[in-house]
Amino acid sequence: MSIALSAADISRALTRISHEILEKNHGADSITVLGIPTRGAHLAQRIATTISTIESRDVQAGMLDITMHRDDLRIRPLRAIMSTSIPSIGIEGRDVILIDDVLFSGRTIRAALDALGEIGRPRSVQLAVLVDRGHRELPIRADFVGKNLPTSPTQSVRVHLSEIDGLDEVLIEGEA
């Protein structure tokens, strides 16, 4: 097991992602930030807080549960359904920034797009991830990436966040 990102690395990556989001969207006026539970929701809150600080205006973060849109419901153990909370400003005609911790096959993001489509019609959907480890099974890519971590399919990437795990770090487990 090796540490791929320290707490300081994660903080810097989230600050950089926040600035890149603002640059691409010409400020925070049109963005709605939605995190994919569990860790993506916490990262979304951190990014919304950073953007709020940079722009000196409130940017709310929400949470988008994708459980019922997953394509592996029959082959994986049941998951608890999380709540979906959309900021009061909504998503209609807005630039939605989906936030997740690790991008791997792309199937989680496909499920998120399906879930988002049931809620409304955003102007655009952009994806920000803390870690992109490759191995895509679907034609999905992130617009904003904290760190590209090339891994073998047999390795796993574990993201620990202080809100859940008591510390911030990203670990790579398994042999390359």
N, C-alpha and C positions, 0 to 999 in steps of 0.2 A: 504494500500500500504506500503510495507516495502523495505528498501534498502538491497539487497542481496550482492552486490559488490560495494565498493567505487572506486573512481578514483585510489587510491593507490593499491587496490586489483586487479583491472584490469591491471594495469601496471606490477605488480608482476606476474600475471598469464600469460601475453603475453611474459614476459622475460623467464619464466619457459618453456613455450611451445616452444619458439625459441631454447633454449638449448636442449630440448628433440628432436626436429626435427634434429638438428645438430648431436646429439648422434646417433640417429637411422640411419641416412643417411651418417655417417662417414664424416661429413663436408658438405660444401655447393656446391661442384663441380657439382653435378648432379641434384640439385633441381630447380624447377620452381614453384613459388608461385602464385596461382590464387585465388582471392576473389570472393565470390558470392555477387552481389549487393543487398542491398545498403551497409549495415554496414559491411558485410564480406569483401568487397573491401577495406574499410578503415582499418580494422583489418589486412588484408593481407599486406597493405603498411607498417603498424607499425611493423609487424613481419619481413618483408623483411629488413627494416631499422635496426632492432635490430640484425638480423643475419649478416647483412653487417658490423655492428660495431664490433660484436664478432669476425668475421672471417677476418676483415680488407680487405674485397673484396666486390665488388658490387653484390648485389642480387636484381634482378628486380622483381617487382610484376605486375601481370596483373589482368584482370577482366573477368569473364565468365558469360555472361547473359544466364539465363535458361528459360526465359519467355515462349518461344514457345515449350518448352519440358515439361511444367507442365501438370499434369493430371487433374487439376481442372479448366482449361480454360473455360469450359462450365458452371461451377457453381459459379464462382467468377467474380467480376467486372473486366473489362479489365485493364491490367497493361501496363504502358509505357514500350516499349522495350528499354533496356539499351544497351550500346555498349559493345562489347566483345573486349578486347585488350590483345593480347598475347605478352609477351616479345619477343624481336628479336631472342633470343636463341631457342624459340619454345618449343614444348612438346615432339617431337619424341624421344623415347628412354630415356626420362628424368623421374625423380621421381617428379611427380606433387603433390604439397601440396594444397589441396582445403581448403579454409578458410571460415567459416560462423560464424555468431554470436550465434545463438541458434539452437541446434539439438532437434527436437521434434518427429514428426512422421517418418522422414526419407525420405519423399517424395521430398523435395527440393534437397536432395543429389542424389536421383535417377535421377531427372531431370538434375542435373549437370553432372552426369556420361554419360547420353545420349548426352548432348551438347558437352562434351569433346570428345566423340567418333566420332563426326562429324569433329573435328578439326585435330585429329591425334591419334597416338598410343603411349602413354607414357609407360615407363618401369613398373612403378607402380603408383598407386594413393593412397594418404594418406589423411586423414581428420583431420583437427584441428578446434575445436569450442571453443568459449569462455564459453558457458554454454550448458550443457547436462541436459535436464529436464526430460528425460525418455519418456514413452508412445509411444514406437516405433510401427509403423504399418508395417514396412518393415525390413528385416534382415540387418540393417546397424548400424555400431558402429563407434565412433570416435577413431582415433589413439592417439590424443592429446586433452585433455580437460582442460580448465581453471578451471572450477568449476562444480561439479555435484550438481544440485539443484532439489531435489525431489519435485514435485508439483502435485497438483490434476489436472485432465483434465479441470476443470472449471477455473483454475487460468491462468493468462498469465504472460509471462516474457517479460519485456521491456528493451531493451538495448539502452542506450543513449550514444552517442559518441560526443566528442567536435567538430569534423569536421562537424557534422550535427546539433547537439542539443545544442552545447555550453558548455556541461559538460559531464564527464564520470561517468556513474553509471549503475547498473543493478537493476531493480525494479521487485518485484513480486506483482501482482495485483489480487485481489479477495480473497475469503475465501477458506481455505483448505478443 
